[in-house]
Amino acid sequence: MYATVADMIKRFGETQIIRLSRPEDRTAETVDEVKVNEALVDATSLIDGYIRGRYFAPIAQPPAEIIRAACILARYDLADGEHTSPTTEMTKSRDDVVAWLKGVANETIHLDLPLAEPTGRDNVGSGPRISDRTRLVTRDNFW
C-alpha cells in the first residue's frame, strides 16, 4: 500500500476517518483500520494500473504525490457507501487525482522515479532475419 491509516488521519483528521470508516456508529471513537486498509489497497491497485508499464509497480518508496493520491482515492471510496455519500469536494478531489494519474500514464506528467525498462515488444519484427533453411526458390530454378 502506498499510504497508511496514519497518513489518512494526518491528512484528513481522526474524526473524519472515524466517521467514514464507521458511518453506522455515530458514537465510535476508534478508526475501523480494516475498512480503511481495504480502501487503501483499492487505491493502490488503481494507481498501479495507471503507472504500470511506465514505472516499476508497486513503488517501493512512494513519493509524496503518490501517498496523497492514495489517501484521496481511499477517502472517496470510504465515503461512497451504504450510509454515506461523497461530498462535492471529495468528488472533485478524486476527479483531479484521476486526471493527474492519466497525465502520468500519458507521459505528460513525470514522477521522480526510475522508469521501467522496455519489454522489448518494440523490437519484435525489426532488423534483419536470418534463416538456416534452404531456399525453395532461387535464381536457378525460378526461370
TORGU-644012 format. One record per atom (N, C-alpha, C): residue number from 1; residue in one letter; atom name; x, y, z; chain. Coordinates in steps of 0.001 Angstrom, whole numbers, plus 524288, in hexadecimal, padded with zeros to 5 digits. Layout:
% TORGU-644012
     n   res   atom       u       v       w   chain
   NUM     a     CA       X       Y       Z       A
...
This chain:
% TORGU-644012
     n   res   atom       u       v       w   chain
     1     m      N   80348   7FB5F   80000       A
     1     m     CA   80000   80000   80000       A
     1     m      C   80371   804DA   80000       A
     2     y      N   80186   808CC   7FD62       A
     2     y     CA   8047D   80DA1   7FCFA       A
     2     y      C   8037D   81160   8017E       A
     3     a      N   7FF6C   8107C   8047A       A
     3     a     CA   7FE3A   813D6   808F3       A
     3     a      C   7FC83   81059   80D7C       A
     4     t      N   7FC76   81295   8120F       A
     4     t     CA   7FAEF   80FBE   816C4       A
     4     t      C   7F643   8126F   81951       A
     5     v      N   7F42C   80FDD   81D3B       A
     5     v     CA   7EFEB   8123C   8203C       A
     5     v      C   7F1E1   8174C   822BE       A
     6     a      N   7F6AD   8173F   8248F       A
     6     a     CA   7F8F0   81BFC   826EF       A
     6     a      C   7F945   8206F   822F2       A
     7     d      N   7FA84   81F2C   81E0A       A
     7     d     CA   7FA9E   82333   819EE       A
     7     d      C   7F52F   82582   8191F       A
     8     m      N   7F14D   82224   81938       A
     8     m     CA   7EBE6   823FF   8188B       A
     8     m      C   7EA59   827A2   81D03       A
     9     i      N   7EB9C   8261E   821C4       A
     9     i     CA   7EA44   82950   8265B       A
     9     i      C   7ED37   82E7D   82627       A
    10     k      N   7F225   82E4B   824B9       A
    10     k     CA   7F54D   83314   82460       A
    10     k      C   7F311   836D7   82053       A
    11     r      N   7F14C   834BF   81BEE       A
    11     r     CA   7EF5F   8380C   817A8       A
    11     r      C   7E9D8   83A1B   81898       A
    12     f      N   7E65B   836D1   81AB2       A
    12     f     CA   7E0D1   83843   81B0E       A
    12     f      C   7DEBB   838BF   82098       A
    13     g      N   7E1C8   8375E   82464       A
    13     g     CA   7E015   837B3   829D2       A
    13     g      C   7DD97   832A3   82BAD       A
    14     e      N   7DE6F   83180   83091       A
    14     e     CA   7DC7F   82C98   832D1       A
    14     e      C   7D68D   82C56   832CD       A
    15     t      N   7D3FC   830A2   83400       A
    15     t     CA   7CE43   830A3   83437       A
    15     t      C   7CBE8   82F18   82EFC       A
    16     q      N   7CDE8   83157   82AB9       A
    16     q     CA   7CBC2   83010   82597       A
    16     q      C   7CCB0   82A5B   82435       A
    17     i      N   7D143   8284B   82567       A
    17     i     CA   7D26B   822D7   82420       A
    17     i      C   7CF27   81F25   82781       A
    18     i      N   7CE39   8208F   82C5D       A
    18     i     CA   7CAC3   81D5F   82FAD       A
    18     i      C   7C54B   81D44   82D59       A
    19     r      N   7C349   821D4   82BEE       A
    19     r     CA   7BDF5   82218   829C8       A
    19     r      C   7BD77   81F49   82490       A
    20     l      N   7C180   81FA4   8214A       A
    20     l     CA   7C14E   81CFA   81C3F       A
    20     l      C   7C1F3   81711   81CCB       A
    21     s      N   7C50A   81568   8208D       A
    21     s     CA   7C5EF   80FC8   82131       A
    21     s      C   7C1AA   80D20   82468       A
    22     r      N   7BEBE   81022   82770       A
    22     r     CA   7BA70   80E05   82A9D       A
    22     r      C   7B597   81182   82A17       A
    23     p      N   7B37A   811F2   8256A       A
    23     p     CA   7AF29   815A1   82495       A
    23     p      C   7AA2A   81435   8277D       A
    24     e      N   7A96F   80F47   828AC       A
    24     e     CA   7A4A8   80DA1   82B5A       A
    24     e      C   7A4ED   80E7A   8313D       A
    25     d      N   7A990   80F94   8334F       A
    25     d     CA   7AA47   8102B   838EF       A
    25     d      C   7AC2E   815B1   83A1F       A
    26     r      N   7A895   8193B   83B6F       A
    26     r     CA   7A9F2   81EAE   83C8A       A
    26     r      C   7AC9D   81F6C   841D0       A
    27     t      N   7ACCF   81B54   844F8       A
    27     t     CA   7AF6E   81BBF   84A07       A
    27     t      C   7B4E6   81955   849EB       A
    28     a      N   7B68B   81771   8456C       A
    28     a     CA   7BBAB   814E7   844F5       A
    28     a      C   7C00A   818BB   84637       A
    29     e      N   7C407   816AD   848BB       A
    29     e     CA   7C876   819E6   84A37       A
    29     e      C   7CD97   817F5   847DD       A
    30     t      N   7CD42   813B4   844E7       A
    30     t     CA   7D1F7   81192   8427E       A
    30     t      C   7D10D   8109E   83CAE       A
    31     v      N   7D53E   810B9   839BB       A
    31     v     CA   7D514   80FCB   8341D       A
    31     v      C   7D496   809F1   8331C       A
    32     d      N   7D160   80884   82F5D       A
    32     d     CA   7D11E   80316   82D94       A
    32     d      C   7D5A9   80257   829C8       A
    33     e      N   7DA14   800A2   82BDB       A
    33     e     CA   7DEDB   80044   828BE       A
    33     e      C   7DE60   7FC5E   82446       A
    34     v      N   7DB63   7F83E   82506       A
    34     v     CA   7DAAA   7F45B   820E3       A
    34     v      C   7D805   7F6DC   81C2C       A
    35     k      N   7D3FB   7F9DC   81D30       A
    35     k     CA   7D118   7FC66   818F4       A
    35     k      C   7D477   80085   81631       A
    36     v      N   7D770   80380   81929       A
    36     v     CA   7DAD6   8077D   816DA       A
    36     v      C   7DF26   804E6   813A5       A
    37     n      N   7E16F   800BD   815B5       A
    37     n     CA   7E583   7FDFF   812D2       A
    37     n      C   7E364   7FB9D   80DC2       A
    38     e      N   7DEA3   7F9BF   80DE5       A
    38     e     CA   7DC30   7F7A5   8092B       A
    38     e      C   7DBA8   7FBEA   804FE       A
    39     a      N   7DA07   80088   8069B       A
    39     a     CA   7D999   804EE   802F4       A
    39     a      C   7DEF7   8068A   800EA       A
    40     l      N   7E2F0   80642   80435       A
    40     l     CA   7E83C   8079D   8028B       A
    40     l      C   7EA6D   80398   7FEB5       A
    41     v      N   7E929   7FEA3   7FF74       A
    41     v     CA   7EACC   7FA97   7FBBD       A
    41     v      C   7E846   7FB8F   7F670       A
    42     d      N   7E33F   7FCE3   7F670       A
    42     d     CA   7E088   7FE15   7F188       A
    42     d      C   7E2F4   802D7   7EED9       A
    43     a      N   7E441   806C8   7F1E1       A
    43     a     CA   7E6AD   80B83   7EFB4       A
    43     a      C   7EC00   80A3B   7ED60       A
    44     t      N   7EF00   806FE   7F010       A
    44     t     CA   7F41E   8056C   7EE1F       A
    44     t      C   7F39F   80274   7E8FC       A
    45     s      N   7EFC8   7FF09   7E8A7       A
    45     s     CA   7EEEB   7FC17   7E3CF       A
    45     s      C   7ED88   7FFB7   7DF4B       A
    46     l      N   7EA48   80394   7E054       A
    46     l     CA   7E8D7   80759   7DC43       A
    46     l      C   7EDA1   80A6A   7DA72       A
    47     i      N   7F0C2   80C32   7DE16       A
    47     i     CA   7F57D   80F1E   7DCC4       A
    47     i      C   7F92D   80BB5   7D98A       A
    48     d      N   7F9FB   806E3   7DB3F       A
    48     d     CA   7FD6C   8035A   7D85E       A
    48     d      C   7FB8A   80281   7D2C7       A
    49     g      N   7F673   80249   7D20C       A
    49     g     CA   7F455   80199   7CCD3       A
    49     g      C   7F5CD   80607   7C92B       A
    50     y      N   7F637   80AB0   7CB3A       A
    50     y     CA   7F7AD   80F30   7C806       A
    50     y      C   7FD95   80F8F   7C728       A
    51     i      N   800BA   80E24   7CB0B       A
    51     i     CA   8065B   80EF7   7CA8F       A
    51     i      C   80947   80A37   7C87D       A
    52     r      N   806DC   805A2   7C8CA       A
    52     r     CA   80979   800D6   7C70F       A
    52     r      C   80AD9   80143   7C146       A
    53     g      N   80F62   7FF8C   7BFEF       A
    53     g     CA   81128   7FFE9   7BA91       A
    53     g      C   814C9   80484   7B9C3       A
    54     r      N   813DC   8089F   7BCA2       A
    54     r     CA   8174C   80D32   7BC4B       A
    54     r      C   81B2B   80D3E   7C0D7       A
    55     y      N   81941   80BCE   7C572       A
    55     y     CA   81C86   80B6F   7CA19       A
    55     y      C   81BF9   805F2   7CC51       A
    56     f      N   81FD9   8045A   7CF55       A
    56     f     CA   81F80   7FF53   7D1F8       A
    56     f      C   81B23   7FF9E   7D608       A
    57     a      N   81799   7FBEE   7D5DE       A
    57     a     CA   81352   7FBD4   7D9AA       A
    57     a      C   81338   7F680   7DC46       A
    58     p      N   81269   7F64B   7E14B       A
    58     p     CA   81161   7FAB0   7E4D0       A
    58     p      C   81659   7FDC4   7E604       A
    59     i      N   81597   80298   7E767       A
    59     i     CA   819EC   80619   7E8A1       A
    59     i      C   81BC8   804EB   7EE24       A
    60     a      N   820CB   803BB   7EEB1       A
    60     a     CA   822F2   80255   7F3CE       A
    60     a      C   822E0   806F7   7F798       A
    61     q      N   82494   80B77   7F5C8       A
    61     q     CA   824A9   8103C   7F8FA       A
    61     q      C   82150   81455   7F641       A
    62     p      N   81C26   81450   7F72A       A
    62     p     CA   818C8   817F5   7F44F       A
    62     p      C   819E2   81DAA   7F5BD       A
    63     p      N   81A09   82112   7F1C7       A
    63     p     CA   81AB6   826A1   7F2EC       A
    63     p      C   815C1   828E2   7F559       A
    64     a      N   81628   82D9B   7F757       A
    64     a     CA   811D0   8301B   7FA1D       A
    64     a      C   80CE7   83089   7F6C8       A
    65     e      N   80D7D   8317E   7F1B1       A
    65     e     CA   808D4   8321F   7EE6A       A
    65     e      C   805E4   82CFC   7EDAF       A
    66     i      N   80898   828A0   7EDED       A
    66     i     CA   805FA   82389   7ED9A       A
    66     i      C   80322   82267   7F2B7       A
    67     i      N   80586   823AD   7F719       A
    67     i     CA   802FF   822EC   7FC34       A
    67     i      C   7FE12   82648   7FC75       A
    68     r      N   7FE7D   82B24   7FABB       A
    68     r     CA   7F9FE   82EAE   7FAAA       A
    68     r      C   7F5A3   82C7A   7F73E       A
    69     a      N   7F701   82A9C   7F29A       A
    69     a     CA   7F31D   82868   7EF08       A
    69     a      C   7F068   823B9   7F17C       A
    70     a      N   7F363   8205C   7F409       A
    70     a     CA   7F11B   81BBA   7F68E       A
    70     a      C   7ED4E   81D58   7FAE0       A
    71     c      N   7EEB3   8213A   7FDE8       A
    71     c     CA   7EB43   8230C   80220       A
    71     c      C   7E62A   82545   7FFF0       A
    72     i      N   7E685   82867   7FBE6       A
    72     i     CA   7E1D8   82AD1   7F99C       A
    72     i      C   7DE40   826AE   7F74A       A
    73     l      N   7E08C   822F4   7F47A       A
    73     l     CA   7DD5F   81EC4   7F227       A
    73     l      C   7DAD5   81B5E   7F65B       A
    74     a      N   7DDBA   81A2F   7FA75       A
    74     a     CA   7DB9E   816F8   7FEB5       A
    74     a      C   7D749   819D7   801A0       A
    75     r      N   7D7FB   81EDF   80288       A
    75     r     CA   7D3E6   821E8   8053B       A
    75     r      C   7CEE0   821E5   8020C       A
    76     y      N   7CF50   8229A   7FCF4       A
    76     y     CA   7CAB0   82279   7F99A       A
    76     y      C   7C7F8   81D23   7FA04       A
    77     d      N   7CB0A   818F6   7F9B2       A
    77     d     CA   7C8C5   813B4   7FA16       A
    77     d      C   7C61C   812CC   7FF4F       A
    78     l      N   7C86D   814B6   80382       A
    78     l     CA   7C5FE   81425   808A7       A
    78     l      C   7C0D2   8171D   808F1       A
    79     a      N   7C0AC   81BA7   8067A       A
    79     a     CA   7BBF2   81EE1   806A9       A
    79     a      C   7B7A8   81CCB   8031C       A
    80     d      N   7B91C   819B9   7FF3F       A
    80     d     CA   7B556   817B0   7FB78       A
    80     d      C   7B349   8126A   7FD61       A
    81     g      N   7AFC3   812B2   80129       A
    81     g     CA   7ADC2   80DE7   80383       A
    81     g      C   7A7E7   80DF4   80429       A
    82     e      N   7A624   80A1F   806FF       A
    82     e     CA   7A089   8097F   807E0       A
    82     e      C   79E44   80DE4   80B3D       A
    83     h      N   7A153   80FAC   80F03       A
    83     h     CA   79F65   8139C   812B0       A
    83     h      C   7A159   81924   81197       A
    84     t      N   7A4F3   819A5   80DE6       A
    84     t     CA   7A733   81EC9   80CCA       A
    84     t      C   7A7E8   81F8B   806ED       A
    85     s      N   7A87E   82461   80570       A
    85     s     CA   7A9A8   825CB   80002       A
    85     s      C   7AE18   829B8   80006       A
    86     p      N   7B17A   8298A   7FC11       A
    86     p     CA   7B5C6   82D4D   7FBDB       A
    86     p      C   7B3C5   832E1   7FB31       A
    87     t      N   7B67B   8367E   7FDA2       A
    87     t     CA   7B51F   83BFD   7FD03       A
    87     t      C   7B6F7   83DD7   7F7A2       A
    88     t      N   7B54B   84272   7F628       A
    88     t     CA   7B6FE   844C1   7F135       A
    88     t      C   7BCE4   84576   7F131       A
    89     e      N   7BF07   8471A   7F595       A
    89     e     CA   7C4AF   847DB   7F60B       A
    89     e      C   7C78D   842AD   7F56C       A
    90     m      N   7C58A   83E78   7F7B9       A
    90     m     CA   7C7F5   83951   7F73A       A
    90     m      C   7C7D0   83772   7F18E       A
    91     t      N   7C377   83852   7EEFC       A
    91     t     CA   7C2E6   836B3   7E981       A
    91     t      C   7C6A7   839C1   7E60E       A
    92     k      N   7C708   83EE2   7E6EE       A
    92     k     CA   7CA9B   84217   7E3D9       A
    92     k      C   7D03D   84072   7E4C4       A
    93     s      N   7D1A4   83F68   7E9A5       A
    93     s     CA   7D6F8   83DB8   7EAE0       A
    93     s      C   7D841   8388B   7E832       A
    94     r      N   7D490   834EA   7E852       A
    94     r     CA   7D564   82FD8   7E5C2       A
    94     r      C   7D600   8309F   7DFDF       A
    95     d      N   7D298   833CC   7DD87       A
    95     d     CA   7D2F7   834CF   7D7E9       A
    95     d      C   7D832   8374E   7D67E       A
    96     d      N   7DA13   83AD1   7D9CA       A
    96     d     CA   7DF28   83D4B   7D8E4       A
    96     d      C   7E393   83942   7D91B       A
    97     v      N   7E348   835AB   7DCD5       A
    97     v     CA   7E74A   8319E   7DD51       A
    97     v      C   7E729   82DFC   7D894       A
    98     v      N   7E28E   82C75   7D6E0       A
    98     v     CA   7E228   82908   7D24E       A
    98     v      C   7E446   82BD0   7CD6D       A
    99     a      N   7E31B   830D4   7CCD7       A
    99     a     CA   7E53A   833D1   7C86C       A
    99     a      C   7EB2D   83414   7C8C5       A
   100     w      N   7ED34   834C3   7CD6F       A
   100     w     CA   7F2DB   834DB   7CE49       A
   100     w      C   7F540   82F93   7CCDD       A
   101     l      N   7F2C2   82B54   7CE83       A
   101     l     CA   7F4AE   82619   7CD3E       A
   101     l      C   7F49C   82519   7C757       A
   102     k      N   7F09B   82719   7C4BE       A
   102     k     CA   7F06D   8269C   7BF01       A
   102     k      C   7F4FA   82997   7BC8E       A
   103     g      N   7F647   82E0B   7BEC0       A
   103     g     CA   7FAC7   83103   7BCE3       A
   103     g      C   7FFE1   82E0A   7BDAC       A
   104     v      N   80050   82B5D   7C209       A
   104     v     CA   804EE   8281F   7C301       A
   104     v      C   80522   823B3   7BF00       A
   105     a      N   800B7   82127   7BE1B       A
   105     a     CA   80084   81CD1   7BA5F       A
   105     a      C   8019F   81E9F   7B4CE       A
   106     n      N   7FFD8   82355   7B36F       A
   106     n     CA   800A9   82574   7AE27       A
   106     n      C   805EB   82823   7AD7D       A
   107     e      N   8090A   8280A   7B195       A
   107     e     CA   80E52   82A48   7B18B       A
   107     e      C   80E6D   83034   7B112       A
   108     t      N   80A33   832D6   7B2A1       A
   108     t     CA   80A4D   8388B   7B2DC       A
   108     t      C   80BD6   83A6B   7B849       A
   109     i      N   80B83   836F1   7BC18       A
   109     i     CA   80D30   83813   7C16F       A
   109     i      C   8114F   83401   7C2D3       A
   110     h      N   815AB   835DA   7C4F3       A
   110     h     CA   819FF   83253   7C623       A
   110     h      C   81ADC   83211   7CC03       A
   111     l      N   81BAF   82D58   7CDE9       A
   111     l     CA   81CDF   82C7E   7D362       A
   111     l      C   822BE   82BBA   7D3F7       A
   112     d      N   824C1   82D07   7D875       A
   112     d     CA   82A4D   82C55   7D97F       A
   112     d      C   82B39   826AE   7DB39       A
   113     l      N   82A73   82325   7D78B       A
   113     l     CA   82B11   81D8B   7D882       A
   113     l      C   82E0B   81B27   7D3F4       A
   114     p      N   830AC   816BF   7D4EA       A
   114     p     CA   83341   8142C   7D07D       A
   114     p      C   82F2F   811FD   7CCB2       A
   115     l      N   83035   812B6   7C7B3       A
   115     l     CA   82CA0   810C4   7C3B2       A
   115     l      C   82D30   80AE0   7C331       A
   116     a      N   828ED   8085F   7C1D5       A
   116     a     CA   82915   802C7   7C0CF       A
   116     a      C   82C30   801EA   7BBD3       A
   117     e      N   82EFF   7FD9E   7BBA1       A
   117     e     CA   83214   7FC6F   7B6FF       A
   117     e      C   82E83   7FA7C   7B2AE       A
   118     p      N   82FE0   7FB9E   7ADD7       A
   118     p     CA   82CAC   7F9C4   7A97E       A
   118     p      C   82C44   7F3D3   7A98B       A
   119     t      N   827C5   7F1F6   7A815       A
   119     t     CA   826E2   7EC54   7A813       A
   119     t      C   828FC   7E9BE   7A32E       A
   120     g      N   82A78   7ECB3   79F44       A
   120     g     CA   82C74   7EA86   79A73       A
   120     g      C   82842   7E9CC   79659       A
   121     r      N   8236F   7EB14   797BB       A
   121     r     CA   81F37   7EA45   793FB       A
   121     r      C   81FC1   7EDCF   78F3A       A
   122     d      N   8227D   7F23F   78FDC       A
   122     d     CA   82345   7F5C0   78B73       A
   122     d      C   82757   7F39D   787A3       A
   123     n      N   82A94   7EFFA   78974       A
   123     n     CA   82EB3   7EDDE   7862F       A
   123     n      C   82CED   7E93A   782E7       A
   124     v      N   8286D   7E72A   783FB       A
   124     v     CA   82691   7E29F   7811E       A
   124     v      C   825A2   7E41F   77B70       A
   125     g      N   827D0   7E0FC   777E8       A
   125     g     CA   826F0   7E1E7   77261       A
   125     g      C   82A8E   7E5EF   76FFA       A
   126     s      N   82DEB   7E853   77306       A
   126     s     CA   8316F   7EC2F   770CB       A
   126     s      C   836C2   7E9BA   76FE8       A
   127     g      N   83987   7EB9B   76C15       A
   127     g     CA   83EBE   7E9AB   76AEE       A
   127     g      C   83EA7   7E501   7674C       A
   128     p      N   84339   7E360   76598       A
   128     p     CA   84386   7DEFF   761E7       A
   128     p      C   84247   7D9D2   7648F       A
   129     r      N   8405D   7D63C   76172       A
   129     r     CA   83F49   7D0FA   76355       A
   129     r      C   842D0   7CD33   7606F       A
   130     i      N   844AC   7C971   76326       A
   130     i     CA   84811   7C585   760D4       A
   130     i      C   8457B   7C03B   761A0       A
   131     s      N   8457A   7BD24   75D85       A
   131     s     CA   8431E   7B7F6   75DCB       A
   131     s      C   84722   7B3EB   75C24       A
   132     d      N   846EE   7AF60   75E7D       A
   132     d     CA   84A8C   7AB3B   75D0B       A
   132     d      C   84810   7A751   75944       A
   133     r      N   84343   7A84F   757A4       A
   133     r     CA   840A6   7A4D5   753EF       A
   133     r      C   8427B   7A5E0   74E61       A
   134     t      N   8424E   7A1DC   74B28       A
   134     t     CA   843C1   7A294   745B4       A
   134     t      C   83F67   7A563   742DB       A
   135     r      N   840E1   7A862   73F03       A
   135     r     CA   83D10   7AB50   73BFC       A
   135     r      C   83A3C   7A7B3   73831       A
   136     l      N   8352F   7A860   737CB       A
   136     l     CA   83223   7A55C   73414       A
   136     l      C   8325B   7A7CC   72EA9       A
   137     v      N   83285   7ACDF   72E7B       A
   137     v     CA   832C9   7AFA7   72986       A
   137     v      C   83809   7B288   7295D       A
   138     t      N   83AFB   7B15A   72555       A
   138     t     CA   84006   7B406   7248C       A
   138     t      C   84022   7B61D   71EF6       A
   139     r      N   84465   7B8C2   71DA5       A
   139     r     CA   844FD   7BAC0   7184B       A
   139     r      C   84564   7B64A   71451       A
   140     d      N   8478D   7B214   71610       A
   140     d     CA   84838   7ADB5   71266       A
   140     d      C   84329   7AAF2   71119       A
   141     n      N   83F84   7AA6E   714D4       A
   141     n     CA   83AB1   7A793   713A6       A
   141     n      C   835F3   7AB1A   712E8       A
   142     f      N   836B7   7B036   71344       A
   142     f     CA   8323D   7B3C3   71293       A
   142     f      C   830C0   7B45E   70CDA       A
   143     w      N   83459   7B48C   70939       A
   143     w     CA   8333E   7B580   703AD       A
   143     w      C   8325B   7B080   70125       A
